[in-house]
Amino acid sequence: MYVLMEAGSFPLWFTLVYVVGFVAAVVIGSIAWYNSKRPAGWEGSETPNWVPKIDPNDNSKGDES
């Protein structure tokens, strides 16, 4: 119980950095997972509409060779 009372002594910006970082990690990880090969049993699943399509053969990185 004492630990929970001490948790309120962190500065707001410190807590926000961790919360925003966690949310960003979950979103980026979800996009990467949905665009990767499907694990066994998930081959027929549909990708959610909010996940952008990424073409692995797209060579538009700015290299004009």
N, C-alpha and C positions, 0 to 999 in steps of 0.2 A: 504494500500500500504506500509505503514511504517513497518508493521509486516513482510511482505515478505522480505524487505531489512534486517531486523534483523535476519532472519532465516539463513543467510549465516555466522553468527558469531559463530555457533556451531562448535566444533572440528569434523574432519572427522570421527574419531573412534566412537564418540558419535552417529553420524548419521548412520554409518554402523551397529552398534549394534542393533538399532531399525529396520533397513531395513532387516537385516538377521533374526532377531527374528520374524518379521511379515511374512516373506516368510516361515520360518520353521513352524510357527503356521498354516498358510494356508495349507501347504503340509500335515502336521500331521493330521489336522482336516479333510482334504479331504479323506485321507486314512481311518480314523476312520468312517467317514460318509458312504463311499462306502462299508465298511465291516459290517456295522450295518444293522438292519432290514430296509427294504425300507418303506418310508412313503406312505400313501395312494396315489395311482396314479402312483407310481414309481416301483411297484412290478415286472413288466415285463422288466425293463430297464437292460441293460447290464453293467457290471463293465468294466471300461477302462483297457487296457492292462498294463498300468504303475502302477496299484494298486496291491500290493502283496496280495496273498490269505492268510488269517489267519484262522487257524482251532481252534475254541473255545474249542474243546475237547483235544487239544494237551497238554500232561502233561510232556513235556521235559524242565522243568524249572531247572533241575539239582537236583531235589529231588529224591534220590535213596532209597525210603522207601519200 
